[in-house]
Amino acid sequence: MIEDNQIKAEVSPFAIRKGEIKTFDGQDGYVSMNQIIHKINIGHITDIHFAILELVNEFEFITSRQLLQMLTIKGYEIGSQDKLNNKLESLVKSKILTRYFFNSEEGKGIYRIYCLEKMGKYLLQTREIECKWQQSDNTKPVAMIKKRLAGNQTLIAYLQKVKVFDSYTVKPTLKAKTLGKIFKSSGGAVKLTKGKKSIQFLFEVIRREDNWETKLIDKMAFYKDFYDNFVTMDSGFETIPQLILICEDEKHMAQTFKVLVMNNIEFENIKLYYTTDLRQVNDSLENSLTEFKIDPETNKYKAYNATIKLLEG
């Protein structure tokens, strides 16, 4: 597996590309449950395959590299990316998982995205594992999938690189009380604990999709409602969580900040931090966050690195 510090990309693989479409790369035809049971009985589908299924169920959309990272964190000895890919191929051929890639004017995507198929849901239910997947989930558009993938990358980075990491939630549910709206953080959440003190980070992923500025304003209105009316144990949070916006690149952070300023979206109870996809592949996350503050010399907003000691490796 290519380690994070070996990645030399200048553009995030999870950034939106012009004319991008999601392309099916799964298995056509019919596979019976009897065929799958036979594969289980003869040892072609094992506990490692079920561990893969549980992770795909948890994350909804995930790349093979992210799967290998998570399996390694959980203590499974897969051996290599190629060996994992062989197991994934077997699950796809059995229509337990399905697979997609992205096509754009720049060409074919370099990675595959895995998600559940109906047979996968049945197998998870036989082990009494909650699975809310439904077939319509696989019709989600490119931007929604890329938000999930960027969120996955961030959660995994915190798992691997932050010494005081405690736990993560893939799809935390929040409530905007005044607006009466239940919504989800698109990038997930992490809990960091040092001694007896804990802090939680919420991640919202911003992509340059069609009308992204309008969608950002609408989503941030929910967050503002949540934060303006926050009391202990709202949406399960003991203390007010820190909000971090994950942008496609450095320029996108400034563009996102400008949209919020121009629309008078401000948060009184928290600082708003920004980061990018590629900052998650740095060796340390200690300097991965940015905040925008008034420069006393120019009296204009300027981006500053926010050094957060809790993010030390």
N, C-alpha and C positions, 0 to 999 in steps of 0.2 A: 504494500500500500504506500502511495506517495504521502509523505508526512506534510503537515501544514507548512513547515519552514522550507519545503522544497517547491512549493507552489509559487510560480513567477508571473501569474496572470496580471494583466493591467486592467482588464475589465471583468467584473464579476460574472461567473457563469449563470448567476440567478438574476441578472439584469434583463430588462425587456429589450428585445431586438425587433427591428422593423419588419412587419409582415409575418410575424412568428405565428405558427400554428402547432397544435398538439397532434401528433401522428401516432396511430395505434401500432404497436409492435408486439402484440400478444398472440394468443393461440385461437384460431378459428375452429369451428366444429364442436362436437359434443364429447364430453367425458363423463362417465357414470360414476356414482359414488362407490359402486362395487369395484371399479378399477382402482380407485384411490385407496379403498380399504385393503385391497390386495397388495398395493405398494407399501402400505404401513405394515402389513403382516410379514412381508419378506424383507423388511428393513431398508427399503428404498426411501421411505419418509420416516425420519427419526426425530428425536427431541430437538435437535438443532434446527430442523425445518419448522417445528412448532415455535421455537424461540424467534425465528425470522418472522413468522406469521404474527406473533404478538407485537413485535416492534412495528411492523407495517400497520397493524390495527391501531396502535397507539399514535403513530405519527401521521397516518392517513396517506401521505405521499412522501416518498423517501428515495434517495439514490442508493446505489449499491455501495458506494464508498461510505456514506453515512451509516448504512447498515453494518458494514464491517467495523466501523469505529464503535458503534453502540454494542455490538456483540463482544468486541474485545474488552470494552469497559465492564461488561457484565460477566467476564471471565470465561467466555467460550473460546476455545482454540480452533480457529477456522483454518489457519495455515497461511492463506494468501487470498488476495482479491480474486484470482482466477478460480480458486476452489469454491469461494462463495458464489461467484457467478455461475458455476456449474450447478450448484444447489438451486439458485434462483431460476435457472433455465428449466430445471426439472419441475419446479413449482408452477412456472408459466405454462409448460406443456401439459400439465395436469389441470390447468384452468383453476388453480388454487389462488394464484396471483395473476395479475395482468401487468402490462408494461407499455410505456409510451416514450417517445422522444420528441424534441422540438425541432421543427424545420423553419428556417427563415431565409431571407434574401442573402444572408451570409453563409448559408449552407446548413448541413445537418448537425444537430446538437451532438456534443461529445459524450454525453451521459444519458443513461436511461432512468426513468422514474417508475417506481413500483407501487402498486396499490392492490387492494383486495379484489378477488372475484367471489362469486356466490359460494363456490365450494370452500373457499377459505373461511367464510363466515360460518358455514356449517361445522367445519372442523374445530374452530375455536369454541363454538357453543357446546360441542361434545365434551369439552374440558371445563365447562362452566365459566368461560371467560367472556365477559361482557363485550359485545360487538354491536355497535350502532350503525355499522356500514350499511348503505343501501346502494343499489346499482346507479342511481342518479348521481351519487357522489363522484363517480368517475367521469362525469360530463363537465366538471368544473373547468373554467377557462384558464388559459396560460398564466395570467397575472396572479390568480388565487393560488395556483400550484407553486409558482415561484416564490410567493410570500411564505408558503409553508416550508419550502426548501431552505430559504434564507434563515427562517426562524430555527429550523433544525440545526443548521450550521452554528448558529449562535449558542443554542442550548448545549451542543456538544463541546464547543469551545470552553464554556464555563465549567462543564463537567471535567474536562481534561486539564485546564490551566489555572483554575482558581483554587487556592489552598483551602479557603474557608467555605467552599461549595457545600451545600446541605442537600437540596432537592430541586426538582424541576417539575413544571406542569406544562404540557404541550398546548392545551387549549383552555386557558382560564376563562371563566365566565364572569362578567361584570354587569352591574346594573346602574343605568343612568336614572336616578330616582325621579327627578322632575319631569324628564321626557318620557318616563315609563318604558324605557327600552332596555332589553337584555342584549348584550353584545359580547364579542370575544376578542381577546388580544391576539392578533394574527401571528405574533412571533413567540408566544409562550411566556413563561415566567420562571425565574429562578429564585431560590431562597439561599442566602448566605448567612452563616452563623459563626460568630467568634465569641467564645465564652458563653455567657448567658444572653448575649444580644444578637438579634437577627434583623436582617433587612431583606426586602423582596424587590426584585426588578421586574417590571412589566415591559415586554418588547412589542412594539408595533412596527410592522414592516411596510415601508412605502416603496412603491414601484412606479416607474414612469409609464403607466398604462394609459389608455384613452381617458381623458377627463380626470387625470389623477389629482389635479389641484382641487376640483370640486369634491371628489371622493374623500380627499384628505380633510377638507373643511368639515364635511358631514361627520366623519369618524371622530375628529377631535372635539366636536361639539358633545359627543357622548362622553368622551374622557373628561372634558371640563365639568360636565354635570356630575360625573362620578367623584372627581376630586373636590369640587366645591362643596359637596354635601357629605363628604366622607366622615364616618364615625367608626370606632373600633368594631371589628368583625364584619364590616361590610364586605360582601362577596367572599367571606372567609379570611380576610386580611386582618391580623392583629394590629398592625401599624400601617400607616399610609405607604403604599408601594412607590418606588421610584419609576418614572416612565422614561423609556429610552426609545428613540425612533431610529430604525435601521434603514439607511438609505442606500442607493445603488453605488454612489461614489462621493468624492469630496464635493464636487460641484452640486450634486443633488442635495447634499446637506444644506448648502446655502440657499438653494432654490426652495427647499421645504421650509426653512426658517422664514424666508421672505413671504411665502404664502401665509404663514401664521401671523406675522406682523401686520401685513396688509389687511388682514381680516380681523384684527384685534383679538386674536385668540391667545390669552395669557393665563398662566397658572400661578395662583398666589401661594398654594400650599407646598409646592415642590419646585425644584429646578428641573428644567427640561433638557435632557441630554440627547446627543446625536452620535451615531456611529455609522460605519459602512460594512458591507459584506467582507471586503478584503482585510479590514482591521481584525477580523476574527481569526485570521490565519497567522497573525504575528505570534512570536514565541510567548509573549506576555500580553495580557489584556489591561495591564495597569494604566496604559496611556491610550486606551482604545476609545475613550469617550471625549466628546467635544461639547462645549457650551458656548453660546453667543452672548457677549457682554459689550457694554458701551466702552469704547476706547477713550480714556480721559483726554488724550491729546487731540484726537480728531472729532470726538463726540459722535462717532458713528459705531455701529455694531461691528464687532470683530470676533472671529472664531478663536477660542483658546482651548488647548488641551486640558482636560479635567483629570488630574491625577487622583485616582481613588485607591487608597492603600489596601482596602479590602480585596482588590482585584489582583493582588500580588500572587505569583505562582509559588 
